[in-house]
Amino acid sequence: MAVWRRKPKGKVVIHSDQGSQFTSYEWRSFLKDHNLEASMSRRGNCYDNAVAESFFASLKTERIRRKIYKTRQKARRDVFDYIELFYNPRRRHAKNGMLPPVDYEMAAQ
């Protein structure tokens, strides 16, 4: 979805763990076809995942903790809304000079 919506011009680094879905031929082919570069640390080394881990911690504490979704679709919609309507355009990040990710990216261009 990010590739489709953002249409990155240059190479983009994708951080992941060593799960089978990220080591498959199909995934590697997708990365190559879309000018994406895999970044995967060795087993037991979580440094590459620090950003993802921070995001999921924020998602859990700010949105989904103590919620019970009646359907998977409602859960997906809520997570999508969190990312697209709050986290990226409005949530300020200390590591971005207190700018939301969208504003930080625009300022860097």
MODELLER restraints for C-alpha pairs under 7 A, 6 or more apart:
rsr = mdl.restraints
at = mdl.atoms
rsr.add(forms.Gaussian(group=physical.xy_distance, feature=features.Distance(at['CA:11:A'], at['CA:35:A']), mean=5.27, stdev=0.5))
rsr.add(forms.Gaussian(group=physical.xy_distance, feature=features.Distance(at['CA:11:A'], at['CA:36:A']), mean=5.49, stdev=0.5))
rsr.add(forms.Gaussian(group=physical.xy_distance, feature=features.Distance(at['CA:11:A'], at['CA:37:A']), mean=6.79, stdev=0.5))
rsr.add(forms.Gaussian(group=physical.xy_distance, feature=features.Distance(at['CA:12:A'], at['CA:35:A']), mean=6.88, stdev=0.5))
rsr.add(forms.Gaussian(group=physical.xy_distance, feature=features.Distance(at['CA:12:A'], at['CA:36:A']), mean=4.90, stdev=0.5))
rsr.add(forms.Gaussian(group=physical.xy_distance, feature=features.Distance(at['CA:12:A'], at['CA:37:A']), mean=6.02, stdev=0.5))
rsr.add(forms.Gaussian(group=physical.xy_distance, feature=features.Distance(at['CA:13:A'], at['CA:36:A']), mean=5.88, stdev=0.5))
rsr.add(forms.Gaussian(group=physical.xy_distance, feature=features.Distance(at['CA:13:A'], at['CA:37:A']), mean=4.70, stdev=0.5))
rsr.add(forms.Gaussian(group=physical.xy_distance, feature=features.Distance(at['CA:13:A'], at['CA:38:A']), mean=5.91, stdev=0.5))
rsr.add(forms.Gaussian(group=physical.xy_distance, feature=features.Distance(at['CA:13:A'], at['CA:39:A']), mean=6.40, stdev=0.5))
rsr.add(forms.Gaussian(group=physical.xy_distance, feature=features.Distance(at['CA:14:A'], at['CA:36:A']), mean=6.71, stdev=0.5))
rsr.add(forms.Gaussian(group=physical.xy_distance, feature=features.Distance(at['CA:14:A'], at['CA:37:A']), mean=5.92, stdev=0.5))
rsr.add(forms.Gaussian(group=physical.xy_distance, feature=features.Distance(at['CA:14:A'], at['CA:38:A']), mean=5.01, stdev=0.5))
rsr.add(forms.Gaussian(group=physical.xy_distance, feature=features.Distance(at['CA:14:A'], at['CA:39:A']), mean=5.75, stdev=0.5))
rsr.add(forms.Gaussian(group=physical.xy_distance, feature=features.Distance(at['CA:15:A'], at['CA:38:A']), mean=6.23, stdev=0.5))
rsr.add(forms.Gaussian(group=physical.xy_distance, feature=features.Distance(at['CA:15:A'], at['CA:39:A']), mean=4.76, stdev=0.5))
rsr.add(forms.Gaussian(group=physical.xy_distance, feature=features.Distance(at['CA:15:A'], at['CA:40:A']), mean=6.06, stdev=0.5))
rsr.add(forms.Gaussian(group=physical.xy_distance, feature=features.Distance(at['CA:15:A'], at['CA:48:A']), mean=6.07, stdev=0.5))
rsr.add(forms.Gaussian(group=physical.xy_distance, feature=features.Distance(at['CA:15:A'], at['CA:49:A']), mean=6.29, stdev=0.5))
rsr.add(forms.Gaussian(group=physical.xy_distance, feature=features.Distance(at['CA:16:A'], at['CA:22:A']), mean=6.90, stdev=0.5))
rsr.add(forms.Gaussian(group=physical.xy_distance, feature=features.Distance(at['CA:16:A'], at['CA:39:A']), mean=6.42, stdev=0.5))
rsr.add(forms.Gaussian(group=physical.xy_distance, feature=features.Distance(at['CA:16:A'], at['CA:40:A']), mean=5.51, stdev=0.5))
rsr.add(forms.Gaussian(group=physical.xy_distance, feature=features.Distance(at['CA:16:A'], at['CA:49:A']), mean=6.49, stdev=0.5))
rsr.add(forms.Gaussian(group=physical.xy_distance, feature=features.Distance(at['CA:17:A'], at['CA:40:A']), mean=5.77, stdev=0.5))
rsr.add(forms.Gaussian(group=physical.xy_distance, feature=features.Distance(at['CA:18:A'], at['CA:40:A']), mean=6.68, stdev=0.5))
rsr.add(forms.Gaussian(group=physical.xy_distance, feature=features.Distance(at['CA:21:A'], at['CA:27:A']), mean=6.93, stdev=0.5))
rsr.add(forms.Gaussian(group=physical.xy_distance, feature=features.Distance(at['CA:31:A'], at['CA:37:A']), mean=6.37, stdev=0.5))
rsr.add(forms.Gaussian(group=physical.xy_distance, feature=features.Distance(at['CA:40:A'], at['CA:48:A']), mean=6.70, stdev=0.5))
rsr.add(forms.Gaussian(group=physical.xy_distance, feature=features.Distance(at['CA:41:A'], at['CA:48:A']), mean=6.18, stdev=0.5))
rsr.add(forms.Gaussian(group=physical.xy_distance, feature=features.Distance(at['CA:69:A'], at['CA:75:A']), mean=5.67, stdev=0.5))
rsr.add(forms.Gaussian(group=physical.xy_distance, feature=features.Distance(at['CA:88:A'], at['CA:100:A']), mean=6.01, stdev=0.5))
rsr.add(forms.Gaussian(group=physical.xy_distance, feature=features.Distance(at['CA:88:A'], at['CA:101:A']), mean=5.14, stdev=0.5))
rsr.add(forms.Gaussian(group=physical.xy_distance, feature=features.Distance(at['CA:88:A'], at['CA:102:A']), mean=5.65, stdev=0.5))
rsr.add(forms.Gaussian(group=physical.xy_distance, feature=features.Distance(at['CA:89:A'], at['CA:100:A']), mean=5.67, stdev=0.5))
rsr.add(forms.Gaussian(group=physical.xy_distance, feature=features.Distance(at['CA:89:A'], at['CA:101:A']), mean=6.50, stdev=0.5))
rsr.add(forms.Gaussian(group=physical.xy_distance, feature=features.Distance(at['CA:89:A'], at['CA:102:A']), mean=5.35, stdev=0.5))
rsr.add(forms.Gaussian(group=physical.xy_distance, feature=features.Distance(at['CA:90:A'], at['CA:100:A']), mean=5.30, stdev=0.5))
rsr.add(forms.Gaussian(group=physical.xy_distance, feature=features.Distance(at['CA:91:A'], at['CA:100:A']), mean=5.10, stdev=0.5))
rsr.add(forms.Gaussian(group=physical.xy_distance, feature=features.Distance(at['CA:92:A'], at['CA:98:A']), mean=4.91, stdev=0.5))
rsr.add(forms.Gaussian(group=physical.xy_distance, feature=features.Distance(at['CA:92:A'], at['CA:99:A']), mean=4.81, stdev=0.5))
rsr.add(forms.Gaussian(group=physical.xy_distance, feature=features.Distance(at['CA:92:A'], at['CA:100:A']), mean=4.39, stdev=0.5))
rsr.add(forms.Gaussian(group=physical.xy_distance, feature=features.Distance(at['CA:93:A'], at['CA:99:A']), mean=5.73, stdev=0.5))
rsr.add(forms.Gaussian(group=physical.xy_distance, feature=features.Distance(at['CA:93:A'], at['CA:100:A']), mean=5.95, stdev=0.5))
rsr.add(forms.Gaussian(group=physical.xy_distance, feature=features.Distance(at['CA:96:A'], at['CA:104:A']), mean=6.26, stdev=0.5))
